[in-house]
């Protein structure tokens, strides 16, 4: 099967390699480009406060959020997140983010995330893990991306739950999620992929918005998508995809889902 991997480039290539090993023809067509912030001063201040244990919890919405929070702007000393130096908990919605935090030096014992057996990896699953300890004492920083205009991107559901429990929430953007720039040949190839039976692997609702923006007049009624979350699957249907399948977000589950479609 021909699978179009739309994740950001760094993640997309590793996924494509696994899919190719499973017998798929995998094409890497990122629908989100990860870019640094135009002005990182707010991020620098948030990192400094985290270094002084100014938060009870820091929630990272993605692997990119973790990487840019710790690795960007090397002129500022990185947060040394150890169980003895910082009491703040690192929160992650999925295993990819957990892996990114570990690469950045955050000890496993400092990270809270849905377990491997969790039916979904999202804010709701994370809340089921940590919600019982949230309260008026909670000071939570949510690290996420911004769109091309610098406006915050992503859901506020988790933050709303913290606020509802009496806690305080701050937000900081660590990177920008930009639409890719495609030339006419790439757009033409993408339009063909909407009708030739290719399977679009979609893991972000924003990726769908970028695709619709790249192909404003395209007909999606014959296009096939595999979405890694029910909310993303609904967004794919609203985009116009005629056939939408769902899969858990783990890569091995995605591979199994694709194989079941062949």
C-alpha positions in Angstrom: 0.0 0.0 0.0 1.1 3.5 -0.7 1.1 5.5 2.5 1.7 9.3 2.8 3.3 10.2 6.1 2.3 13.8 7.0 4.0 14.2 10.4 6.7 16.8 10.8 9.9 15.8 9.0 12.0 14.5 11.9 9.2 12.2 13.0 7.9 11.4 9.5 11.2 9.9 8.2 11.5 7.5 11.1 7.9 6.4 10.7 8.3 6.0 6.9 11.4 3.8 7.5 9.3 1.5 9.7 6.4 1.4 7.2 8.8 0.6 4.4 10.2 -2.3 6.4 6.6 -3.5 6.8 6.2 -3.6 3.0 4.5 -0.3 2.4 5.5 2.3 -0.1 5.9 5.2 2.3 6.2 8.8 1.1 7.3 11.6 3.4 5.1 14.7 2.8 5.1 16.7 6.0 2.1 18.9 6.5 3.6 20.8 9.4 7.0 22.4 9.4 8.5 23.0 12.8 10.3 26.4 13.1 11.8 28.3 15.9 10.1 31.3 17.5 10.7 34.7 16.1 11.1 36.0 19.6 12.0 33.5 22.4 12.1 35.9 25.3 8.9 34.6 26.9 10.2 31.0 26.5 13.4 32.0 28.2 11.6 33.5 31.1 9.4 30.4 31.5 12.5 28.2 31.4 14.1 30.3 34.1 11.1 30.0 36.3 10.9 26.2 35.8 14.6 26.0 36.8 13.7 27.7 40.1 10.8 25.3 40.7 8.3 28.0 39.9 5.7 25.5 38.7 4.3 22.3 40.3 3.9 20.8 36.8 5.0 21.5 33.3 2.9 19.9 30.6 4.5 19.3 27.2 2.0 18.8 24.4 4.4 17.2 22.0 7.9 15.9 21.5 8.6 19.2 19.6 7.5 21.2 22.7 9.9 19.2 24.9 12.8 19.5 22.5 12.4 23.3 21.9 11.8 24.0 25.6 15.1 22.4 26.6 17.3 22.8 23.5 16.4 26.2 22.0 18.4 29.4 22.7 21.6 27.8 23.9 22.7 31.2 25.2 20.6 30.4 28.3 21.8 27.6 30.5 19.5 24.6 30.0 17.1 23.4 32.7 18.8 20.7 34.7 15.8 18.6 35.6 16.8 16.1 38.2 14.7 14.7 41.0 17.0 16.3 43.6 17.3 19.8 42.1 13.7 20.3 40.8 10.5 19.1 42.3 8.4 20.0 39.3 6.7 17.2 37.5 6.9 16.9 33.7 3.6 15.9 32.1 3.3 14.3 28.7 0.3 13.1 26.7 2.1 10.3 24.8 5.1 8.1 24.6 6.8 10.1 21.9 6.9 13.1 24.2 8.1 10.9 27.0 11.0 9.8 24.8 11.8 13.4 23.9 11.9 14.4 27.6 14.2 11.5 28.4 16.5 12.5 25.6 16.6 16.0 27.1 17.7 14.6 30.4 14.4 14.5 32.4 14.6 11.4 34.7 11.8 8.9 34.2 10.7 9.2 37.8 9.9 12.9 37.2 7.5 12.2 34.3 3.8 11.5 34.4 2.1 10.2 31.3 -0.6 7.7 30.2 0.8 4.2 30.5 1.6 1.9 27.5 -1.7 0.2 28.0 -3.8 3.4 27.9 -6.5 3.2 25.1 -5.5 6.7 23.9 -2.7 9.1 24.3 -4.3 12.6 24.8 -5.1 15.2 27.4 -8.0 13.2 28.8 -5.8 10.2 29.4 -3.2 12.4 31.1 -5.8 14.0 33.3 -7.0 10.5 34.4 -3.4 9.9 35.6 -2.8 13.2 37.4 -6.1 15.0 37.9 -6.6 13.6 41.4 -3.6 15.5 42.7 -4.5 18.8 41.1 -5.9 21.6 43.3 -5.5 25.2 44.5 -1.8 24.6 45.1 -1.2 23.6 41.5 0.8 26.0 39.2 1.0 24.5 35.8 2.9 25.7 32.7 1.7 24.3 29.4 4.4 24.3 26.7 3.0 24.1 23.2 3.4 25.4 19.7 2.2 28.5 18.0 0.8 28.9 14.5 2.5 30.9 11.6 1.3 34.2 13.1 2.6 33.4 16.6 -0.9 32.6 18.0 -1.1 29.7 20.4 -2.1 26.4 18.7 -3.8 23.4 20.4 -6.6 22.6 22.8 -7.1 24.1 26.2 -9.0 21.2 27.7 -6.3 20.1 30.1 -5.8 23.7 31.3 -9.5 24.1 31.8 -9.5 21.0 34.1 -6.6 22.4 36.1 -8.4 25.7 36.5 -11.6 23.9 37.4 -9.7 22.2 40.2 -8.6 25.6 41.5 -5.1 25.6 40.1 -3.4 28.3 38.0 -2.2 27.8 34.4 0.3 29.6 32.2 1.0 29.0 28.6 4.2 29.4 26.6 5.0 28.8 23.0 8.2 26.9 22.3 8.1 26.7 18.5 6.0 27.5 15.5 3.9 25.0 13.5 4.1 26.3 9.9 2.4 25.2 6.8 4.8 23.7 4.3 5.5 25.4 1.0 4.7 23.3 -2.0 5.6 24.0 -5.6 3.0 23.3 -8.4 4.4 19.8 -9.1 4.0 18.8 -5.4 0.5 20.1 -5.3 -0.4 18.2 -8.5 1.1 15.0 -7.0 -0.9 15.5 -3.9 -4.1 16.0 -5.9 -3.4 12.7 -7.7 -2.9 11.0 -4.3 -6.4 12.0 -3.3 -7.9 9.8 -6.0 -5.4 7.0 -6.6 -6.0 5.0 -3.4 -3.1 6.3 -1.4 -3.6 6.3 2.3 -3.0 9.6 4.1 -1.6 9.1 7.6 -2.9 12.0 9.6 -1.9 12.7 13.2 -2.9 16.3 13.6 -6.0 18.4 12.9 -3.8 21.3 12.0 -2.1 19.2 9.3 -5.6 18.8 7.7 -6.1 22.5 7.7 -2.7 23.0 6.1 -3.6 20.4 3.4 -6.9 22.1 2.6 -5.0 25.4 2.3 -2.5 23.9 -0.1 -5.2 22.3 -2.2 -8.1 24.8 -1.9 -10.0 23.6 -4.9 -9.3 19.8 -4.6 -12.0 17.1 -4.3 -11.4 15.0 -1.3 -14.4 12.7 -1.7 -12.4 9.8 -3.0 -9.4 10.3 -0.6 -8.5 7.7 2.1 -7.2 8.7 5.5 -5.9 6.9 8.6 -6.3 9.1 11.7 -4.5 8.4 15.0 -7.3 9.9 17.2 -11.1 10.0 17.0 -11.0 13.8 17.1 -8.6 13.8 14.2 -10.7 11.3 12.3 -13.7 13.7 12.7 -11.6 16.6 11.4 -10.7 14.4 8.4 -14.3 13.8 7.6 -15.0 17.5 8.0 -12.1 18.2 5.6 -13.9 16.0 3.0 -12.0 12.7 3.1 -14.4 10.1 1.7 -13.0 7.2 3.6 -11.6 7.6 7.1 -10.1 4.8 9.3 -8.9 5.2 12.9 -5.9 3.7 14.6 -4.3 4.1 18.1 -1.3 6.4 17.8 1.4 3.8 18.6 3.5 3.1 15.5 3.0 -0.7 15.8 -0.7 -0.2 16.0 -0.6 2.1 12.9 1.3 -0.6 11.0 -1.2 -3.3 12.1 -4.1 -1.0 11.0 -2.5 -0.5 7.6 -1.9 -4.2 7.1 -5.6 -4.8 8.0 -6.6 -2.6 5.1 -4.6 -4.4 2.4 
